[in-house]
Amino acid sequence: MKFLTQIRASALVLAASVSLSALAGDITGAGATFPYAAYTKWAEAYKAANGSAVNYQGIGSGGGIKQIKAKTVDFAGTDAPLVVADLEADKLVQFPAVIGGATIVVNLPGMNSGDLKLDGDTAADIFRGTITKWNDPRITRLNPGKTLPATAITVCHRSDGSGTTFVFSNYMAKQSGAFKQTVGAGTVVNWPANGVGGKGNPGVAANVQKIAGAIGYVDYADALKNKLVFVALKNKAGNFVLPTQAAMADAAANSDFKVKGMAPDMLDQPGKNTWPIVSATYILAFEHADAAKQKSVVDFFTWSLNNGKKMAEDLGFVALPPAVVKLVEAEMKRIK
């Protein structure tokens, strides 16, 4: 009887040990909605391959940054990279995970993707609320031969702190001094009072879909998923281009990820087919924290960057070039 009791006790200790070991490999993250589909797909495949769970919540870049600084998550996602001074002050490591683009989408009856052409300056005046009708002369001049309605333009934008807003507004500020002065550039900006806010990229996409005459900005993956109509945008080379993975990869090829913080400016890169509103999305983790959790963060992203390329591309993202993956692996060695 005593022998059986000892066996049962040993079995309970072993079960508890296995359970605690599995929990040690589980990690949580939160932040940008832009890469949510990629991270959750990677997490599903990673658990199947390794047994460890990764729970990522898409709450917006601003929320992710707040949570990592409050140490309530093991890693954060942000489309708005932190500057080197902030990384050093908070002892954070930052590295890119995937590349994508912000796109301009519209809801105009009879319009298909590429039918409507805009240049940066005109788009900036639409989004800051000074061009208010679709048949405005500045829009019609860019679209000869097309009959545009007198429909009022409704600007759809993010209502939460957003890395997509950061990328999009910084591009618009490059195109228009007036936009920079009145709307600004950042994760939260001063959109016109008659605009309609939506939470996350899905919220903006839903508003564009339901409001006739709407224009909005969302990431490429969400625009594809929701079958939205893309605007053709004039790039630095003077060509009207549509967002594609190849057009975003062209921007990535011209970007130097060796800079401190691994966050080069990828906006308005040269190239005849380059999409001009491109950015990486970033992961933030502490340099020093719980050893088991830190190892799990590094293991997950090492596995994902080396095994998840096709998964990311199938969802509309651009995977990091192999040379950049090597740079990320070297940077992750700072996570202890």
N, C-alpha and C positions, 0 to 999 in steps of 0.2 A: 504493500500500500504506500509506504514511504517512497519507494522507488518510482511508482506511478505519479505521485505528487511532484517529485523532482522533475520528471519528464515534462509534466504539464507546465510547471514553472519555467523550465528552460524554453519550451515552445512559445510561451507568452512573451518572454524576454526577446526571443528571436523575431517574433512577429512585430513587436514594438520597435525593434531595431530596424527592421525592413521598412516599416511604416514611416519612421522618422527619417530614414535615408531618402525615401521617395519624396517626402515633404521638403527636404533640404534642397532637392533639385528643382522644385517648383518656384517660379518667379512671377512677379506681377509688373506690368508696365501700363502707362497711360499717356495720352497726349494727342498728337495730330490725327485728324480724321483722314487726311490725304492718304497715308500709307496703311490705313487700317486693314484693308482687304489683303494686302501682301503679308502683314505681320500675322494675321489670324490664319492665313493659309499656311505660312511657314510653321506656325505653332502646331497646327493640326498634323502636318507631316512629321515634325520633330518629335511629337509625342508618340506617333506610331513607330518611329525609328528608335527612339531612346527611352521612352516611358516617362519623361519629365514634362510637366504641364507649364505652359506659358500663357498667362491671362493678360490680354491687352485691351484696354478700354479707350475708345476714340472719344475724347472729351474736348479736343481742341489743343493747339500748341500751348496756349497760355495756361490752361489747366494742367497740362503735363509738366511744364516748367515749375509751377507752384508746388505740385506734388513731389517732384524729385527734391526740390529744395527743402520741403517739409519732411523728407525721408519716409514718406508713406508708400512709395513704390520702389522697385529695384532698378528700374530704368524709365526714362521718359522719351517720348517722341516729339520732335518739333520741326516744323518747316522753316521756322525763323531761327537761324543759328545764333547762339550766344557769342558775343564778342570775347576776345581772348582775356581781357581784364576781368570779365564776369566769371569766366571759366576758372581762372586762377583764384579769384576771391572765394568761390564756393567749392574749390577743389574738385571740379568736374572734368570728366573726359568726354569729348564730343567727336563723333565720327559719322560719315554718311552711310546710309543703308540702301536706298534705291533712288533713282532719278525719275522725275516726272515733270509735267508742265501744267501751268494754269492756262485755261482756255476761256475764250469768250463765247458764250452761247446765247441764242435768241429764240423767241417764240413768235414767229411771223408766218401767218398762213401762206402756203405756197412756196416757202423758202426751204431749200435743201442746203446741206453743208457746202460751203464754198460759194453759194450764190451771192451772199452779202459780203462786200469788201469794206474794210476800215483801215485807216492808218492810225498810228499811235496817238497823234495829237487830237484827231477827231474822236477816237474812242475815249480819250481822257476827258474831253468836254462833255461827252454823253454821260460818263460815270460821275462827273462832278455836278451834273444837273443843268448845264447851260444850253445843251441841245436837247430839246424836249419832245420833238416830233420826228417820226421816221422819214417824212418827206422833206426834212430840213435840207436846204441847198448844199450844204457841205457833205451830207451823206449821198445825195443824188449825183453830185459831181464825181464821186468815187465809184458810182455804179451806173454808168451810162447805159441806156437801153432798158433799164429795169424800172418798172412802175412801183414806187414805194408808197405805202398808205399814209394818210394823215394821222394815223393812230398815235396816241400819246405813248412815250417811252417810260416804262417802269424799270427802275434800276433795282436789281435784286443783289443783295450783299450779305455778308456774314454778320450775325448779331453777337457772336462770341469772339473772344480773343483768338486770332487765327493766323497760322503760318501761311495759309493760302492767301489771305489778305496781305500779309507781309510781302510775299513775292509779287503779287499782282500790283499792289499800290506802289512798290518800289519801281517796278517797270513803268507804270504810268507817270510817276514823278520824274523819271528820266526823259519821258517824252514831252512833258508839259510843266513848265514852271508854275503856271496857274494852278494845276492840279496839286503840285507839291505844297503850294502856299495855302490853298483852301481846304483840301481834303487831307493832305499829309501822306506819310508813308510809315507803316508800322503794322503791328498785329491788330491794333484798334485804331480806326481813323474816323474822320468827320464826314460821313456820307451825307448826301442831300436829304433834307427832311422828308421829301416825298418818296424816298426809297423804301424797300421792303426787306427787312432782315430775316435771315433764316439760320438756324443752329446747325453748324457743321456743313460740309459740302453737300450731304444729302438734303439738308433743309433748303439750301439755295437752289439745288436742282429741282426740288419739288415746286418751289415758287415759280421758277421759270416755266415749268411745264403747265402750270394752271393759270398763268396770267398772260392773256393775249397782249402782244406788244412788249413783253418783258425782255430784258437783257441782263445777263449775270456772268459771274466768273466762277468756275469750279475746276477741280483738277481733272486731267484728261481721263483718268480711270472712271471717275464718277460720271463724266459726260458720256463716255462709251456705254457704261452700264445702263444709263437712263435714256439712251438713244436720242440725245439732244442734238440740236442743229448748231454746227460750228461756224463761226465767222472766219473768213480768210483775212489774215492780218499782214500788213506790209512789214517786211523784216528789214534789217540793217542794209542788206544788199539791194533793197528797193523792189523786191518781189513779194507778191501776195501769196502767202503760203497757208496751208492747213496744218494743224497739229497732228503729227504722226510720231511713232516711236523712233523712226529713222531721223526725223527732223530734230528730235530732242537729243538723240545720240550724237548728232553733229555738234550741238552746243557742248555736250560733255567732253567731246574730243578736244575742244579748244580751252578747257578749264584745267587749272593747275591745283590739284588737291594736296600738294606738298606744303601749302601755306599753313601756318600755325592755326589750329582750330579746325582744319580741313574743310573750310567753308569758302571756296572761291566765288566771286561774282559771276554767275552763269547767264545773266540777263543780256539780251541784245548782242549775242555773239555773232561773228562774221560767218559767211557762207550763204550761197545762193538759195539753198533749201532749208536753212536753219529756222526752227521755230524760236521766236524771240523771248518767250516767257518760260524759262526753264530753271529748275532748281533741284538740288538734292534735298532729301528729307533726312533728318539727323536723329541720332540716338545720344542721350545724355546718361551717364552713369558716374557714380562717385569713384574717385581714385582709390579710396580706402573705405571699406564697409565690411559687413558680415562676409567672411571668407567663402563660405559655401554658396551664398547667393551671388557673390561677385563671379565666382567660377562658373556658375550656371548661366549668368548673363553672357560671359565670354563664349562659353560652349555653344549657346543657342545661336548667337550671331555668327560665329565662325562656321557652324554647320549650315546656317541659312544662306550665307553669302557664297558658299561653295556648292551647295546642293539645290538652292532655291531659285536659280536664275530663270529657268523656264516657267516656274510658277509665277514669278513676278511679271515676266513678259506676257504671259497669257492673260494677266489682269490689266494690261495696258501700261505697265511701268517699263523703264529702261534699267536693266541690271548694271551694276557698277562694272566698269572694265576690269579685266584681271589684274592689271597693274595697280589699280586703285584698291582692289580687294587686299592685295599684299600690304599696301600702306595702312589700311584699316587694321589688319591683323597685327601689324607692328604697333599701332597706336593703342590697341586693346591690351597690350602688355603692361600699360600703365594702370590698368584696373586690377587692384590687389585684393 
